[in-house]
């Protein structure tokens, strides 16, 4: 493998791993804020402490996830300067403001108010304390929007001028950069995917305790948590489908090669079909067998079932005339399968959430007296074992499904832009750091992988510990200096005045 391929592999390792924690942080911040709001609005006499306890649990998971996300984000920025310095010189004037704003939000606003939320629970007024977690939730959302504008520039460069002397891209209007049509379409799609990731994790936590906890208050709380996670996953799945359709049409307009590669469509075709499954022999790019839905690719790309979709071969010829000789096709098999796996895995997560909502709503499909009949006891017992195993697999696999769908979506997006770092302006081969050797890249990839492996073990152990510990208790709302000391109370005899002094403390 050459330096360019190894640099791309290094970037893929750092970025994909970092993005495991980004959508979780975004959605967990929102879910924690919603749970604490429910606790804040509950009447004190109702004894509804479960919302506050649930917000403590999701908040603890948020804190460890946010911490690992910050560390992996720093490594990603280090890798960007290490292996893509030529690109940084070209793109730095555009990328710099977005990184500065995102850094201020992540390292100052989000981290500060997350600390205030955690340490100020029994020290801040209730409304102020509630506001701190909402600031974290809003801050993560703004941070995502700003950093996505940097990637959207790479997909569809806007709001820039090229310096005639240095050839560097100069930022024109920061507002125009943020309002890039790709960013306006990608942001809601990204947020919907984040909701799926956080919702699936919360649903898995609730399911784990529903399987193991006896009947009681905590079980009711975990049922509420599981239903909240299921609704979040389902809403996020619906939002992902709707916004993905909008994003696909925008991407087709600015990067038609990407959508053509998603179907391995080599010739311009009207009423272009979409393949659910396909097979191509080794070494052959074009599928020789496929199960197709007529006109669906045309609809996904343009909104019309009969509109033509440009093919890879025709786009290659037009790009050669426009940009000069070269191969402008992305790796077609990667585009083809990541697109389908992204959709399939995401739909599976949403389907699991829907099944749980239906089952938890109906509670019992068959009357208890029927299930207790001696003739059905073997069938009932076997069914319980099968359902128990299925529930266990669901708890283990469910959180990873939306994360896998998010990663597959980013692979599809970034691979489909190749051979460009900035589409139509700057090629990937031109952005690699000069003087970097393949050996150095191999060592750095191994080092990053080892570091990320350690972080993964630490995060998983902390997460497992928090989940197994169950619901944390709410702290005493009284301040330490207001709490009565030993031997004090309404019937205690006041201490003599002479005993009150520095030595008595």
C-alpha positions in Angstrom: 0.0 0.0 0.0 1.3 3.5 -0.9 1.4 6.5 1.4 -1.9 7.9 0.2 -3.8 4.6 0.9 -2.2 4.3 4.3 -3.0 7.9 5.1 -6.6 7.3 4.2 -6.7 4.1 6.3 -5.2 6.1 9.2 -7.9 8.7 8.9 -10.6 6.1 8.6 -9.5 4.4 11.9 -9.4 7.6 13.9 -12.6 9.1 12.4 -14.8 6.1 12.6 -13.8 5.3 16.1 -14.3 8.9 17.2 -17.7 9.0 15.6 -18.9 6.0 17.8 -19.1 8.5 20.7 -20.3 11.7 18.9 -23.9 10.6 18.2 -24.2 9.0 21.7 -23.1 12.3 23.3 -25.5 14.3 21.3 -28.5 12.1 22.0 -27.7 11.2 25.7 -27.4 15.0 26.4 -30.9 15.5 25.1 -32.4 12.4 26.8 -30.8 13.4 30.1 -32.3 16.9 29.8 -35.7 15.5 29.0 -35.6 13.1 32.0 -34.6 15.9 34.4 -37.3 18.2 33.0 -39.8 15.5 33.7 -38.5 15.2 37.3 -38.5 19.0 37.7 -42.1 19.2 36.6 -43.4 16.3 38.7 -45.3 17.4 41.8 -43.3 16.8 45.0 -46.2 15.0 46.7 -46.4 12.3 43.9 -43.1 10.8 44.9 -42.0 10.6 41.2 -38.3 10.3 41.8 -37.8 7.8 39.0 -37.3 10.5 36.4 -34.6 12.1 38.5 -32.9 8.8 39.1 -33.1 7.9 35.4 -31.5 11.3 34.5 -28.7 10.5 36.9 -28.1 7.2 35.2 -28.1 8.6 31.6 -26.1 11.5 32.8 -23.3 9.3 34.1 -23.3 7.4 30.8 -23.1 10.7 29.0 -20.1 11.9 31.1 -18.0 8.8 30.3 -19.0 8.9 26.7 -18.3 12.6 26.4 -14.8 12.2 28.0 -13.8 9.4 25.6 -15.2 11.5 22.7 -13.0 14.5 23.7 -9.9 12.3 23.8 -10.6 10.6 20.4 -11.4 14.0 18.9 -8.0 15.3 20.0 -6.3 12.3 18.4 -8.3 12.9 15.2 -7.1 16.5 15.0 -3.5 15.4 15.7 -3.8 12.8 12.9 -5.2 15.5 10.6 -2.1 17.6 11.0 0.2 14.6 11.0 -0.8 13.1 7.7 -2.7 15.8 5.8 -0.6 18.9 6.3 -0.7 19.8 2.5 -4.4 19.8 2.7 -4.4 21.8 5.9 -2.4 24.5 4.1 -4.9 24.6 1.3 -8.1 24.4 3.4 -6.9 25.8 6.7 -8.5 29.3 6.3 -11.9 27.6 5.7 -11.5 24.8 8.2 -10.0 26.9 11.0 -13.0 28.9 12.0 -15.2 25.8 12.2 -12.7 24.0 14.4 -12.3 27.1 16.6 -16.0 27.4 17.2 -16.4 23.6 17.7 -13.5 23.6 20.1 -14.9 26.5 22.1 -18.3 24.7 22.3 -16.9 21.2 23.1 -14.1 22.1 25.5 -15.5 25.2 27.2 -19.3 25.4 27.0 -20.2 21.7 27.0 -17.6 20.5 29.4 -18.1 23.5 31.8 -21.9 23.1 32.0 -21.7 19.3 32.2 -19.4 19.8 35.2 -21.8 22.3 36.7 -24.7 19.9 36.1 -22.9 17.1 37.9 -21.4 18.9 40.8 -24.1 21.5 41.3 -27.1 19.2 41.8 -27.5 20.0 45.5 -25.8 23.4 45.3 -27.6 25.2 42.5 -31.3 26.3 42.4 -33.4 23.7 40.7 -34.1 25.8 37.6 -30.5 26.8 37.2 -29.4 23.2 37.6 -31.9 22.1 34.9 -30.7 24.9 32.6 -27.1 23.6 32.8 -28.0 20.2 31.2 -30.1 22.0 28.5 -27.1 24.2 27.7 -25.1 21.0 27.2 -27.8 19.6 24.9 -28.0 22.8 22.8 -24.2 23.1 22.7 -23.7 19.6 21.3 -26.3 20.4 18.6 -24.6 23.6 17.6 -21.3 21.9 17.7 -22.5 19.2 15.3 -24.0 21.8 12.9 -20.7 23.8 12.8 -18.4 20.9 12.3 -20.7 19.4 9.6 -20.3 22.6 7.6 -16.6 21.9 7.3 -17.3 18.4 5.8 -20.1 19.9 3.6 -17.5 22.2 2.1 -15.5 19.2 1.1 -18.7 17.7 -0.5 -19.8 20.9 -2.1 -17.3 23.8 -1.9 -19.0 27.2 -1.4 -18.2 30.6 0.2 -14.6 30.7 -0.9 -12.1 32.3 -3.2 -8.8 31.0 -4.4 -5.7 33.1 -3.7 -4.1 33.6 -7.1 -0.6 33.6 -5.6 -0.7 30.7 -3.2 -3.7 28.8 -4.6 -5.1 28.5 -1.1 -8.8 28.6 -0.4 -9.9 31.8 1.4 -13.2 31.9 3.4 -15.6 34.4 2.0 -18.7 34.4 4.3 -18.9 32.2 7.4 -22.7 32.4 7.2 -22.7 31.1 3.6 -20.4 28.3 4.7 -22.9 27.3 7.4 -25.9 27.5 5.0 -24.3 25.2 2.4 -27.2 23.2 0.9 -25.4 20.0 1.7 -25.0 21.1 5.3 -28.7 22.0 5.6 -29.6 18.5 4.4 -26.9 16.6 6.2 -27.5 18.1 9.6 -31.0 16.8 10.3 -29.9 13.4 8.8 -27.0 13.3 11.3 -29.1 14.3 14.2 -31.7 11.6 13.4 -28.9 9.0 13.3 -27.7 10.3 16.6 -31.2 9.9 18.1 -31.2 6.3 16.9 -27.8 5.6 18.5 -28.7 7.0 21.9 -32.2 5.6 21.9 -30.9 2.1 21.1 -28.4 2.3 24.0 -31.1 3.5 26.5 -33.5 0.8 25.2 -30.8 -1.9 25.7 -30.2 -0.7 29.3 -33.9 -0.8 30.1 -34.3 -4.3 28.5 -31.3 -5.6 30.5 -32.9 -4.6 33.8 -36.4 -5.8 32.7 -34.9 -9.2 32.1 -33.2 -9.4 35.5 -35.1 -7.1 37.9 -38.0 -8.4 40.1 -41.3 -6.5 40.2 -41.1 -3.2 42.0 -40.5 0.5 41.6 -37.2 0.1 39.8 -38.7 -2.2 37.3 -41.4 0.4 36.5 -38.6 3.0 36.1 -36.7 0.8 33.7 -39.8 0.0 31.7 -40.2 3.8 31.3 -36.6 4.1 30.3 -36.9 1.3 27.8 -40.0 2.8 26.2 -38.3 6.2 26.0 -35.4 4.6 24.3 -37.7 2.7 21.9 -39.6 5.8 21.0 -36.4 7.7 20.5 -35.0 5.0 18.2 -38.2 4.8 16.2 -38.5 8.6 15.8 -34.9 8.8 14.9 -35.3 6.0 12.3 -38.3 7.7 10.7 -36.3 11.0 10.7 -33.3 9.2 9.2 -35.4 7.8 6.3 -37.1 11.2 5.5 -33.9 13.3 5.8 -31.9 10.7 4.0 -34.2 10.9 1.0 -33.7 14.7 1.0 -29.9 14.4 1.4 -29.7 11.8 -1.4 -31.4 14.2 -3.9 -29.0 17.1 -2.8 -26.0 14.8 -3.2 -27.1 13.6 -6.6 -27.3 17.3 -7.7 -23.7 18.1 -6.6 -22.0 14.7 -6.8 -23.9 12.5 -9.3 -21.1 10.0 -9.4 -21.8 9.0 -5.8 -25.4 8.0 -6.4 -24.5 6.2 -9.6 -21.9 4.2 -7.7 -24.5 3.3 -5.1 -26.2 1.2 -7.8 -23.1 0.3 -9.9 -25.0 2.1 -12.8 -22.5 2.5 -15.6 -24.9 3.8 -18.4 -27.3 6.7 -18.1 -30.7 5.1 -17.5 -34.3 6.3 -17.3 -36.5 4.7 -14.7 -33.3 3.4 -13.1 -33.9 0.4 -10.8 -32.6 -0.1 -7.4 -31.1 -3.5 -6.5 -32.0 -5.0 -3.2 -29.4 -7.8 -3.7 -26.8 -8.3 -6.4 -23.9 -10.5 -7.4 -20.8 -9.8 -9.4 -18.0 -12.3 -10.1 -14.6 -11.5 -8.5 -12.8 -8.9 -10.6 -15.9 -7.7 -12.3 -17.5 -4.5 -11.1 -20.9 -4.8 -12.9 -23.5 -7.1 -11.2 -24.5 -10.1 -13.3 -27.5 -11.0 -11.1 -29.7 -8.7 -9.1 -33.1 -8.4 -7.4 -34.4 -5.0 -8.5 -37.2 -2.5 -7.8 -37.9 -0.7 -11.1 -37.6 3.1 -11.0 -36.6 3.3 -7.3 -33.1 4.7 -8.0 -34.5 7.4 -10.1 -36.9 8.3 -7.3 -34.2 8.3 -4.7 -31.9 10.5 -6.9 -34.4 12.9 -8.4 -37.9 12.4 -6.9 -39.3 11.0 -10.1 -39.7 7.3 -10.9 -39.0 7.9 -14.6 -36.2 10.5 -14.6 -32.8 9.5 -16.0 -29.9 8.9 -13.7 -26.4 9.5 -15.1 -24.2 6.5 -15.3 -20.6 6.0 -14.2 -19.1 5.7 -17.7 -20.8 8.8 -18.9 -19.8 10.8 -15.8 -16.2 9.6 -16.2 -16.1 10.9 -19.8 -17.5 14.3 -18.8 -15.1 14.6 -15.8 -12.1 13.8 -18.0 -13.1 16.7 -20.3 -13.7 19.0 -17.3 -10.8 18.1 -15.0 -8.3 16.4 -17.2 -7.2 12.7 -17.5 -7.7 10.5 -14.5 -9.9 7.9 -12.8 -12.9 9.7 -11.2 -14.8 6.7 -10.1 -14.9 5.7 -6.4 -14.5 2.1 -5.3 -17.9 0.9 -6.6 -18.3 -2.3 -4.4 -17.8 -0.3 -1.3 -20.4 2.2 -2.4 -22.8 -0.4 -3.5 -22.8 -2.5 -0.2 -22.4 0.3 2.3 -25.5 2.0 1.0 -27.6 -1.1 1.4 -26.1 -2.2 4.7 -26.6 1.3 6.1 -30.3 1.2 5.2 -30.8 -2.4 6.3 -29.0 -2.2 9.7 -30.8 1.1 10.5 -34.2 -0.4 9.6 -33.4 -3.5 11.8 -32.8 -1.3 14.9 -36.0 0.6 14.2 -37.9 -2.7 13.8 -36.6 -4.0 17.2 -37.8 -0.8 18.8 -41.2 -1.1 17.2 -41.6 -4.7 18.3 -40.7 -3.8 21.9 -43.3 -0.9 21.9 -46.0 -3.2 20.6 -45.2 -6.1 23.1 -44.8 -3.8 26.1 -48.1 -2.1 25.2 -50.1 -5.3 24.9 -48.2 -6.9 27.8 -49.8 -10.4 27.4 -51.1 -11.8 24.1 -52.5 -15.0 25.6 -54.5 -15.3 28.8 -52.6 -16.7 31.8 -55.0 -19.6 32.3 -54.3 -20.8 28.7 -50.5 -20.6 29.3 -50.9 -22.5 32.6 -52.6 -25.5 30.9 -50.6 -28.7 31.4 -50.7 -29.6 27.8 -49.0 -26.3 26.8 -46.4 -26.3 29.5 -43.6 -27.8 27.3 -44.4 -25.4 24.5 -44.6 -22.5 26.9 -41.3 -23.3 28.6 -39.5 -23.7 25.3 -41.0 -20.4 24.0 -39.8 -18.7 27.1 -36.2 -20.0 26.6 -36.3 -18.8 23.0 -37.6 -15.4 23.9 -35.0 -15.1 26.7 -32.2 -15.9 24.3 -33.6 -13.5 21.7 -33.9 -10.8 24.3 -30.3 -11.4 25.4 -29.1 -11.1 21.8 -31.1 -8.0 21.4 -29.6 -6.4 24.4 -26.1 -7.2 23.3 -26.5 -6.3 19.6 -29.0 -3.5 19.7 -26.7 -0.6 20.7 -24.3 -1.4 17.9 -26.8 -1.4 15.1 -27.3 2.4 14.8 -23.6 3.0 15.4 -22.8 0.6 12.5 -25.4 2.3 10.3 -23.8 5.7 11.1 -20.3 4.4 10.3 -21.5 2.8 7.0 -23.1 6.1 6.0 -19.9 8.0 6.6 -17.9 5.4 4.6 -20.4 5.7 1.8 -20.2 9.5 1.9 -16.4 9.8 2.1 -15.5 7.0 -0.3 -18.0 8.3 -2.8 -16.2 11.6 -3.0 -12.9 10.1 -4.1 -10.6 10.9 -5.8 -11.3 14.4 -4.3 -10.7 15.8 -0.8 -12.6 18.9 -1.8 -14.9 17.9 -4.7 -13.7 19.4 -8.0 -10.9 21.5 -6.3 -8.4 19.4 -4.5 -7.5 15.8 -5.0 -6.7 13.3 -2.2 -3.3 12.6 -3.5 -2.4 16.3 -3.3 -3.3 16.5 0.4 -0.9 14.0 1.9 1.9 15.3 4.1 5.1 15.5 2.2 8.0 13.4 3.5 5.7 10.9 5.3 6.8 7.3 4.8 4.8 4.1 4.7 6.6 2.8 7.7 5.8 5.8 9.8 2.1 5.5 8.9 2.0 1.8 9.7 3.5 2.5 13.1 1.1 5.3 13.8 -1.9 3.2 12.7 -0.8 0.5 15.1 -0.4 3.0 17.9 -3.8 4.6 17.3 -5.4 1.2 17.2 -3.7 0.2 20.5 -4.8 3.5 22.1 -8.4 3.1 20.9 -8.5 -0.5 22.1 -7.5 0.6 25.6 -10.1 3.4 25.5 -12.7 0.9 24.3 -12.0 -1.5 27.2 -12.1 1.4 29.7 -15.4 2.8 28.3 -17.1 -0.6 28.1 -16.0 -1.5 31.7 -17.3 1.8 33.0 -20.5 1.4 31.1 -21.1 -2.1 32.3 -20.4 -1.0 35.9 -23.0 1.8 35.6 -25.6 -0.4 34.0 -25.2 -3.2 36.5 -25.3 -0.8 39.5 -28.9 0.0 38.6 -30.6 3.3 39.4 -28.6 5.7 41.5 -30.3 7.3 44.5 -31.0 11.0 44.4 -28.8 13.0 46.7 -30.3 14.7 49.8 -31.7 18.0 48.6 -30.7 19.7 51.8 -27.3 21.5 51.7 -24.6 20.2 53.9 -24.6 23.3 56.0 -28.3 23.0 56.5 -28.3 19.4 57.5 -28.7 18.7 61.3 -25.7 17.2 63.0 -25.6 14.2 65.3 -27.7 14.7 68.4 -29.6 17.7 66.9 -33.2 18.1 65.9 -36.4 19.7 67.1 -36.2 18.1 70.5 -32.4 18.4 71.0 -31.1 20.8 73.7 -29.2 23.8 72.2 -25.5 23.8 72.9 -24.2 26.4 75.3 -23.0 29.6 73.7 -19.5 29.1 75.1 -19.1 25.9 73.3 -19.7 27.5 69.9 -16.4 28.6 68.5 -13.6 27.6 66.2 -12.6 24.6 68.3 -16.2 23.2 68.1 -15.9 22.7 64.4 
